[in-house]
Amino acid sequence: MNHRLAQLRIGALSAITLLSSVTDVSADTWQSDVWRVLRLQDYNTRVVLLGTLILGIACGVVGTFTLLRRRALIGDAASHATLPGLAIAFMIMAARGGDGKFLPGLLLGATIAGLLGMGTILLIRHTTRLKEDAALGIVLSVYFGFGMALLGVIQKMRTGHAAGLEAFIYGKTASMLAADAWLIAGMAVIVMVACALLFKELALLCFDQEYAAARGYPVRLLDIALMMLITLAVVTGLQAVGLILVIALLIIPPAAARFWTNHLGYMCLIAALIGGISGVIGAGISAMAARLPAGAIIVVVAGVFFFISMIIGPARGMLYRGLHAYSLRRKTGEQHLLRVLHEWQEVTHDTAMPFDEAVKARSWSSAYLRQLIRAADRRGWVRPFTGTWIELTEAGHREAKRVVRNHRLWETYLIHYAQIAPHHVDHNADRIEHVLGAEMVEELERLAGESADRKPMSSPHPLLMPQPGGQGNT
């Protein structure tokens, strides 16, 4: 028994030692792979990273115009429409004695099929009553189904086989050669140069098609040109991410860039940056973990950038919009309090307003009104609150005068220039008065014939002024 226990202990120790050595080797191997990729020691790694970088940049640029044109999914139809072109090009090259895998020939066939698909969408949209979404669905499904049928035919051909051809559906980044990378780079440069040359025209097409047509711009030709650029970008991405995932590179980087800026030029640059970095990081991760497909990882990395942008983007991000909405609500409440106190003093000539009357003025809750008083007290606009009376300080009077004046200027404009009934004007003015800028106030003063140094004009609807013991403005 003791001898058997000793053998079991020796075996367990040997297994632990072997497992530790394997773990150490795996860790060392992983660190070596990471270091090799970061230093770009492998020629194939450099080729793949260059190809995916340029592809991401090109897709980010052209995808920006596609997104703003509200035709993001048109790239999806274009990508699926390329499959029969790939199959037919393969069959032609194989019938002429080749192996059918010549990349420029395959991409040429994909380009022709993609353009035919875009032409079919335009034909359906302009000659029938069907909407664009129906045209996209028809082209996507019919062309893709035709391509899959052709792949089945190729499998039975004697002169060639479809081995490797189906990789264009899912992408084959790892097998990219230098010639493939240069071909992708050339097509991507064509796309980016075309977008740069047509930047003004495409911007006008995306934001105001009717105005562009009125100015004499060839709107339909510009639309066709944009579709051709989309098709070229899709064909460029077939080698890297495949026809199924290339649509992600056309949509995700521009969508992420939209959270960072409202300027079209900056949006193109940010989308190009996100697309390029996503391509490099995704291809690098795939190089370090051979079992992870590069195309899918590139899309996942782009998705991570999108969610980060959606949260912290300074233009439209969730955090920014939440903080802005909170700030606007707080500003609105404080200005309403100043208006109530100022208008109470106008009507009653009392410098202090009872707390209960302030509650009635806007149907505030007592807790919310106390919150507003504390905020105004921190700004030095009201005197220390006793629990019964609310009174403005000198600084509060000045600010209340400015707020009431802006409100009544806007009311006057709505009554005399927008033809809004006086009994409706207070509610409409209340929506916009809190975001009036200095230039708008000066323009309103000019229209109302008032100067900035005068006291606030009288209310255009005095019946809505707050009365002692009654309801005030809404």
C-alpha positions as a printed NumPy array, in Angstrom:
array([[  0.   ,   0.   ,   0.   ],
       [  2.79 ,   2.442,   0.957],
       [  4.623,   1.585,  -2.262],
       [  1.468,   2.297,  -4.282],
       [  0.925,   5.638,  -2.507],
       [  4.512,   6.593,  -3.251],
       [  3.978,   5.799,  -6.946],
       [  0.815,   7.924,  -7.02 ],
       [  2.652,  10.832,  -5.42 ],
       [  5.482,  10.564,  -7.924],
       [  2.98 ,  10.454, -10.784],
       [  1.089,  13.493,  -9.469],
       [  4.312,  15.451,  -9.054],
       [  5.384,  14.517, -12.576],
       [  2.031,  15.636, -13.995],
       [  2.222,  18.955, -12.134],
       [  5.775,  19.507, -13.348],
       [  4.77 ,  18.713, -16.93 ],
       [  1.723,  21.021, -16.753],
       [  3.854,  23.83 , -15.353],
       [  6.395,  23.436, -18.115],
       [  3.665,  23.447, -20.768],
       [  2.1  ,  26.56 , -19.222],
       [  5.46 ,  28.301, -19.134],
       [  6.125,  27.393, -22.745],
       [  2.667,  28.589, -23.778],
       [  3.159,  31.875, -21.918],
       [  6.592,  32.329, -23.428],
       [  5.256,  31.49 , -26.876],
       [  2.368,  33.932, -26.502],
       [  4.677,  36.715, -25.359],
       [  6.982,  35.944, -28.278],
       [  4.057,  36.15 , -30.725],
       [  2.906,  39.449, -29.271],
       [  6.392,  40.915, -29.455],
       [  6.842,  39.664, -32.999],
       [  3.589,  41.264, -34.143],
       [  4.27 ,  44.562, -32.357],
       [  7.698,  44.826, -33.963],
       [  6.301,  43.8  , -37.38 ],
       [  9.001,  41.18 , -37.764],
       [  6.995,  38.956, -40.146],
       [  6.648,  40.032, -43.747],
       [  3.114,  38.65 , -43.983],
       [  2.084,  40.598, -40.888],
       [  3.312,  43.844, -42.42 ],
       [  1.399,  43.123, -45.628],
       [ -1.843,  42.31 , -43.809],
       [ -1.646,  45.332, -41.506],
       [ -0.974,  47.654, -44.436],
       [ -3.903,  46.243, -46.418],
       [ -6.385,  46.425, -43.541],
       [ -5.207,  49.914, -42.557],
       [ -5.843,  51.344, -46.019],
       [ -9.112,  49.453, -46.327],
       [-10.403,  50.826, -43.021],
       [ -9.498,  54.384, -44.018],
       [-11.223,  54.138, -47.402],
       [-14.377,  52.539, -45.975],
       [-14.558,  55.162, -43.226],
       [-14.418,  58.033, -45.736],
       [-16.958,  56.759, -48.269],
       [-19.133,  55.328, -45.509],
       [-19.526,  58.816, -44.028],
       [-21.384,  60.043, -47.103],
       [-23.403,  56.826, -47.254],
       [-24.503,  57.219, -43.637],
       [-25.433,  60.885, -44.026],
       [-27.288,  60.052, -47.244],
       [-29.371,  57.619, -45.14 ],
       [-28.37 ,  54.709, -47.365],
       [-26.158,  52.786, -45.015],
       [-27.598,  49.408, -46.013],
       [-26.984,  49.982, -49.708],
       [-23.463,  48.712, -49.111],
       [-24.979,  45.473, -47.84 ],
       [-26.809,  44.992, -51.134],
       [-23.666,  45.891, -53.085],
       [-21.553,  43.386, -51.161],
       [-23.989,  40.514, -51.696],
       [-24.377,  41.464, -55.354],
       [-20.656,  40.873, -55.938],
       [-20.893,  37.112, -55.357],
       [-22.218,  36.124, -58.815],
       [-19.526,  38.322, -60.371],
       [-16.855,  36.423, -58.465],
       [-18.309,  33.09 , -59.568],
       [-18.678,  34.07 , -63.229],
       [-15.157,  35.51 , -63.348],
       [-13.851,  32.255, -61.842],
       [-15.709,  30.176, -64.428],
       [-14.435,  32.287, -67.326],
       [-10.811,  32.14 , -66.179],
       [-11.04 ,  28.415, -65.461],
       [-12.57 ,  27.755, -68.909],
       [ -9.653,  29.587, -70.533],
       [ -7.147,  27.239, -68.936],
       [ -6.321,  29.061, -65.683],
       [ -7.046,  28.039, -62.125],
       [ -9.621,  30.798, -61.766],
       [ -7.959,  32.287, -58.658],
       [ -6.362,  35.34 , -60.33 ],
       [ -7.323,  38.089, -57.889],
       [ -7.553,  41.076, -60.303],
       [ -9.87 ,  39.038, -62.529],
       [-12.058,  38.046, -59.594],
       [-12.261,  41.609, -58.342],
       [-13.12 ,  42.858, -61.814],
       [-16.007,  40.411, -61.982],
       [-17.129,  41.436, -58.484],
       [-17.015,  45.115, -59.486],
       [-19.127,  44.564, -62.583],
       [-21.702,  42.537, -60.64 ],
       [-21.792,  45.116, -57.846],
       [-22.397,  47.937, -60.325],
       [-25.147,  45.907, -61.96 ],
       [-26.714,  45.432, -58.549],
       [-26.589,  49.18 , -57.868],
       [-28.079,  49.824, -61.3  ],
       [-30.874,  47.392, -60.537],
       [-31.659,  49.247, -57.309],
       [-31.826,  52.564, -59.161],
       [-33.995,  51.007, -61.875],
       [-36.473,  49.601, -59.371],
       [-36.568,  52.813, -57.37 ],
       [-37.13 ,  55.168, -60.325],
       [-39.425,  53.04 , -62.492],
       [-41.709,  51.4  , -59.924],
       [-43.677,  52.406, -56.851],
       [-41.552,  50.212, -54.598],
       [-39.597,  51.89 , -51.819],
       [-35.831,  51.741, -51.59 ],
       [-35.845,  49.186, -48.767],
       [-37.809,  46.769, -50.965],
       [-35.354,  47.322, -53.83 ],
       [-32.426,  46.635, -51.488],
       [-34.005,  43.422, -50.238],
       [-34.759,  42.186, -53.764],
       [-31.256,  42.868, -55.106],
       [-29.529,  41.476, -52.021],
       [-31.431,  38.191, -51.952],
       [-31.627,  37.54 , -55.708],
       [-27.999,  38.292, -56.49 ],
       [-26.701,  36.406, -53.466],
       [-28.888,  33.404, -54.24 ],
       [-27.681,  33.444, -57.845],
       [-24.092,  33.551, -56.622],
       [-24.594,  30.593, -54.295],
       [-26.144,  28.622, -57.161],
       [-23.114,  29.378, -59.321],
       [-20.81 ,  28.184, -56.54 ],
       [-22.679,  24.868, -56.618],
       [-22.079,  24.672, -60.37 ],
       [-18.373,  25.41 , -59.906],
       [-18.033,  22.527, -57.457],
       [-18.916,  20.121, -60.279],
       [-16.64 ,  21.649, -62.906],
       [-13.779,  19.535, -64.243],
       [-11.573,  22.464, -65.113],
       [-11.578,  24.058, -61.668],
       [-12.907,  23.875, -58.169],
       [-14.263,  26.433, -55.728],
       [-11.76 ,  25.712, -52.968],
       [-10.75 ,  29.112, -51.598],
       [-13.398,  30.984, -53.55 ],
       [-15.892,  30.801, -50.702],
       [-13.345,  32.609, -48.54 ],
       [-14.478,  35.805, -50.229],
       [-17.771,  35.4  , -48.364],
       [-16.086,  35.483, -44.952],
       [-12.735,  37.066, -45.828],
       [ -9.226,  35.628, -45.966],
       [ -7.01 ,  38.303, -44.493],
       [ -4.245,  35.962, -43.356],
       [ -3.561,  34.749, -46.923],
       [ -3.142,  38.275, -48.31 ],
       [ -0.071,  38.654, -50.528],
       [  1.927,  41.79 , -51.253],
       [  0.345,  42.088, -54.709],
       [ -3.097,  41.797, -53.121],
       [ -2.254,  44.527, -50.61 ],
       [ -1.032,  46.864, -53.347],
       [ -4.156,  46.183, -55.376],
       [ -6.331,  46.985, -52.362],
       [ -4.254,  50.113, -51.737],
       [ -4.693,  51.266, -55.326],
       [ -8.473,  50.834, -55.255],
       [ -8.699,  52.501, -51.843],
       [ -6.699,  55.495, -53.082],
       [ -9.104,  55.851, -56.028],
       [-12.052,  55.895, -53.605],
       [-10.47 ,  58.486, -51.295],
       [ -9.321,  60.765, -54.121],
       [-12.784,  60.665, -55.682],
       [-14.386,  61.535, -52.329],
       [-11.959,  64.439, -51.907],
       [-12.63 ,  65.803, -55.403],
       [-16.418,  65.501, -55.002],
       [-16.476,  66.536, -51.353],
       [-18.568,  69.7  , -51.8  ],
       [-21.005,  68.07 , -54.227],
       [-21.464,  64.944, -52.087],
       [-21.933,  67.054, -48.957],
       [-24.67 ,  69.054, -50.653],
       [-26.272,  65.84 , -51.925],
       [-26.312,  64.339, -48.419],
       [-27.734,  67.36 , -46.593],
       [-30.086,  69.041, -49.09 ],
       [-30.795,  67.191, -52.323],
       [-33.546,  69.63 , -53.395],
       [-31.274,  72.632, -52.969],
       [-28.542,  70.891, -54.962],
       [-30.985,  70.206, -57.784],
       [-32.186,  73.834, -57.697],
       [-28.602,  75.035, -57.994],
       [-28.149,  72.929, -61.129],
       [-26.08 ,  70.079, -59.706],
       [-26.602,  66.714, -61.468],
       [-28.176,  64.993, -58.476],
       [-28.815,  61.689, -60.229],
       [-25.269,  61.505, -61.578],
       [-23.905,  62.292, -58.12 ],
       [-26.088,  59.544, -56.688],
       [-24.72 ,  57.103, -59.26 ],
       [-21.16 ,  58.238, -58.525],
       [-21.692,  57.625, -54.792],
       [-23.026,  54.135, -55.501],
       [-19.987,  53.414, -57.691],
       [-17.679,  54.479, -54.873],
       [-19.603,  52.247, -52.456],
       [-19.249,  49.319, -54.851],
       [-15.529,  49.945, -55.247],
       [-15.065,  50.113, -51.471],
       [-17.006,  46.864, -51.08 ],
       [-14.896,  45.11 , -53.694],
       [-11.77 ,  46.419, -51.976],
       [-12.878,  44.844, -48.708],
       [-13.707,  41.401, -50.1  ],
       [-10.157,  40.141, -49.676],
       [ -9.882,  41.32 , -46.076],
       [-13.241,  40.875, -44.348],
       [-15.48 ,  39.243, -46.944],
       [-18.73 ,  40.337, -48.522],
       [-20.777,  39.676, -45.378],
       [-18.69 ,  41.757, -42.97 ],
       [-17.512,  44.554, -45.266],
       [-20.779,  46.375, -44.666],
       [-19.705,  46.768, -41.029],
       [-16.637,  48.782, -42.058],
       [-18.862,  51.049, -44.15 ],
       [-21.305,  51.749, -41.308],
       [-19.611,  51.399, -37.915],
       [-16.682,  53.885, -38.234],
       [-18.861,  56.721, -39.628],
       [-21.563,  55.992, -37.036],
       [-18.937,  56.164, -34.291],
       [-17.499,  59.391, -35.733],
       [-20.98 ,  60.967, -35.633],
       [-20.776,  60.982, -31.829],
       [-17.575,  63.06 , -31.891],
       [-18.334,  65.963, -34.222],
       [-20.99 ,  67.757, -36.252],
       [-18.471,  68.963, -38.866],
       [-18.443,  66.87 , -42.044],
       [-14.732,  67.224, -42.711],
       [-13.776,  66.218, -39.179],
       [-16.298,  63.393, -39.319],
       [-14.583,  61.967, -42.419],
       [-11.184,  62.177, -40.699],
       [-12.429,  60.531, -37.488],
       [-14.245,  57.794, -39.413],
       [-11.084,  57.124, -41.432],
       [ -9.046,  57.012, -38.221],
       [-11.442,  54.603, -36.497],
       [-11.641,  52.39 , -39.588],
       [ -7.866,  52.271, -40.012],
       [ -7.14 ,  51.587, -36.34 ],
       [ -9.83 ,  48.9  , -36.224],
       [ -8.236,  47.18 , -39.212],
       [ -4.756,  47.267, -37.709],
       [ -5.796,  46.147, -34.217],
       [ -8.11 ,  43.413, -35.527],
       [ -5.503,  42.029, -37.909],
       [ -2.871,  42.198, -35.161],
       [ -5.032,  40.26 , -32.705],
       [ -5.728,  37.659, -35.379],
       [ -1.985,  37.33 , -36.045],
       [ -1.347,  36.681, -32.354],
       [ -4.224,  34.18 , -32.069],
       [ -4.214,  32.149, -35.267],
       [ -7.637,  30.595, -34.658],
       [ -9.419,  33.955, -34.583],
       [-10.611,  35.07 , -38.047],
       [ -9.228,  38.5  , -38.873],
       [-12.375,  39.833, -40.569],
       [-14.59 ,  39.092, -37.594],
       [-12.082,  40.524, -35.113],
       [-11.754,  43.72 , -37.168],
       [-15.506,  44.2  , -37.   ],
       [-15.559,  43.465, -33.256],
       [-12.829,  46.055, -32.646],
       [-14.793,  48.607, -34.698],
       [-17.852,  47.761, -32.583],
       [-15.869,  48.47 , -29.402],
       [-14.911,  51.882, -30.782],
       [-18.57 ,  52.509, -31.586],
       [-19.794,  51.771, -28.058],
       [-17.018,  53.886, -26.527],
       [-17.96 ,  56.745, -28.849],
       [-21.646,  56.308, -28.079],
       [-20.926,  56.782, -24.369],
       [-18.26 ,  59.521, -24.243],
       [-18.532,  61.252, -27.647],
       [-18.509,  65.037, -27.05 ],
       [-21.034,  65.84 , -29.798],
       [-23.783,  63.236, -29.421],
       [-22.553,  60.8  , -26.779],
       [-24.869,  59.554, -24.054],
       [-22.772,  61.067, -21.266],
       [-22.553,  64.464, -22.956],
       [-26.237,  64.558, -23.83 ],
       [-27.178,  63.532, -20.296],
       [-24.992,  66.232, -18.737],
       [-26.271,  68.803, -21.223],
       [-29.906,  67.916, -20.535],
       [-29.304,  68.082, -16.772],
       [-27.576,  71.456, -17.114],
       [-30.393,  72.82 , -19.272],
       [-33.069,  71.615, -16.82 ],
       [-31.2  ,  73.244, -13.939],
       [-30.727,  76.486, -15.879],
       [-34.378,  76.493, -16.901],
       [-35.574,  76.01 , -13.321],
       [-33.325,  78.775, -11.98 ],
       [-34.506,  81.215, -14.662],
       [-38.132,  80.365, -13.952],
       [-37.552,  81.177, -10.29 ],
       [-35.972,  84.525, -11.182],
       [-38.897,  85.357, -13.477],
       [-41.451,  84.493, -10.822],
       [-39.724,  86.683,  -8.21 ],
       [-39.243,  89.584, -10.629],
       [-42.84 ,  89.526, -11.89 ],
       [-44.151,  89.263,  -8.313],
       [-42.256,  92.426,  -7.457],
       [-43.644,  94.139, -10.578],
       [-47.236,  93.391,  -9.602],
       [-47.146,  93.734,  -5.808],
       [-44.141,  96.085,  -5.374],
       [-42.983,  93.764,  -2.589],
       [-39.31 ,  92.8  ,  -2.637],
       [-39.99 ,  89.453,  -0.933],
       [-42.331,  86.747,  -2.138],
       [-44.067,  84.254,   0.156],
       [-42.897,  80.685,  -0.32 ],
       [-46.473,  79.424,  -0.751],
       [-47.159,  81.94 ,  -3.522],
       [-44.007,  80.848,  -5.332],
       [-45.206,  77.241,  -5.165],
       [-48.516,  78.25 ,  -6.759],
       [-46.863,  80.342,  -9.498],
       [-45.698,  77.333, -11.489],
       [-47.303,  74.463,  -9.601],
       [-43.921,  73.455,  -8.219],
       [-43.568,  70.973,  -5.425],
       [-42.173,  72.357,  -2.183],
       [-39.116,  70.098,  -2.404],
       [-38.306,  71.179,  -5.969],
       [-38.712,  74.861,  -5.099],
       [-36.328,  74.5  ,  -2.156],
       [-33.846,  72.85 ,  -4.503],
       [-34.1  ,  75.835,  -6.866],
       [-33.668,  78.265,  -3.962],
       [-30.503,  76.468,  -2.815],
       [-29.088,  76.63 ,  -6.358],
       [-29.917,  80.346,  -6.633],
       [-28.411,  80.938,  -3.184],
       [-25.115,  79.327,  -4.3  ],
       [-25.038,  81.785,  -7.207],
       [-25.735,  84.718,  -4.9  ],
       [-29.107,  85.523,  -6.5  ],
       [-31.351,  85.188,  -3.412],
       [-30.909,  86.137,   0.192],
       [-30.593,  83.363,   2.807],
       [-33.892,  81.481,   2.844],
       [-35.874,  81.742,   6.088],
       [-38.443,  79.119,   5.126],
       [-41.222,  81.654,   4.565],
       [-40.027,  84.448,   2.233],
       [-37.868,  84.494,  -0.905],
       [-36.021,  87.706,  -1.795],
       [-33.616,  88.586,  -4.602],
       [-30.198,  90.115,  -4.013],
       [-28.797,  92.921,  -6.167],
       [-27.076,  90.366,  -8.388],
       [-30.325,  88.436,  -8.525],
       [-32.224,  91.531,  -9.61 ],
       [-29.782,  92.132, -12.455],
       [-29.985,  88.541, -13.645],
       [-33.778,  88.455, -13.284],
       [-34.028,  91.659, -15.303],
       [-31.993,  90.078, -18.116],
       [-34.009,  86.851, -18.065],
       [-37.392,  88.606, -18.084],
       [-36.289,  90.959, -20.822],
       [-35.171,  88.097, -23.08 ],
       [-38.424,  86.272, -22.444],
       [-40.575,  89.267, -23.337],
       [-38.486,  90.11 , -26.384],
       [-39.122,  86.62 , -27.673],
       [-42.823,  86.895, -26.803],
       [-43.062,  90.17 , -28.716],
       [-41.389,  88.626, -31.729],
       [-43.76 ,  85.635, -31.695],
       [-46.845,  87.872, -31.462],
       [-45.894,  90.44 , -34.112],
       [-43.791,  88.399, -36.546],
       [-44.804,  84.765, -36.064],
       [-48.526,  85.591, -35.712],
       [-49.006,  83.516, -32.549],
       [-51.976,  84.377, -30.365],
       [-51.039,  86.235, -27.153],
       [-52.675,  83.63 , -24.901],
       [-50.44 ,  80.937, -26.476],
       [-47.223,  82.89 , -26.685],
       [-45.942,  82.326, -23.144],
       [-45.734,  78.564, -23.601],
       [-43.977,  78.922, -26.971],
       [-41.516,  81.483, -25.651],
       [-40.734,  79.293, -22.677],
       [-39.375,  76.576, -24.986],
       [-36.656,  78.719, -26.563],
       [-35.833,  81.585, -24.221],
       [-33.263,  79.586, -22.241],
       [-30.961,  79.066, -25.217],
       [-31.065,  82.559, -26.74 ],
       [-27.614,  83.739, -27.738],
       [-26.274,  87.299, -27.648],
       [-26.699,  87.778, -31.403],
       [-30.319,  86.615, -31.273],
       [-31.069,  88.957, -28.363],
       [-29.592,  91.909, -30.287],
       [-31.709,  91.034, -33.332],
       [-34.858,  90.783, -31.195],
       [-34.069,  94.129, -29.611],
       [-33.743,  95.661, -33.063],
       [-37.067,  94.195, -34.192],
       [-38.804,  95.304, -30.99 ],
       [-37.253,  98.783, -31.127],
       [-35.683,  98.372, -27.687],
       [-32.167,  99.003, -26.419],
       [-30.223,  96.71 , -24.132],
       [-29.81 ,  99.258, -21.328],
       [-33.523,  99.852, -20.814],
       [-35.657,  98.085, -18.242],
       [-37.688,  95.046, -19.299],
       [-40.651,  95.895, -21.469],
       [-44.128,  95.212, -20.134],
       [-45.571,  91.767, -20.721],
       [-47.482,  91.325, -24.016],
       [-50.158,  89.394, -22.095],
       [-50.604,  91.121, -18.669],
       [-53.541,  88.903, -17.764],
       [-51.049,  86.055, -17.347],
       [-48.964,  87.979, -14.831],
       [-48.852,  86.356, -11.362],
       [-51.454,  87.773,  -8.977],
       [-51.254,  87.703,  -5.187],
       [-52.779,  84.486,  -3.953],
       [-53.523,  83.192,  -7.451],
       [-52.042,  81.249, -10.305],
       [-49.303,  82.818, -12.385],
       [-47.597,  81.998, -15.636],
       [-47.528,  78.445, -16.877]])
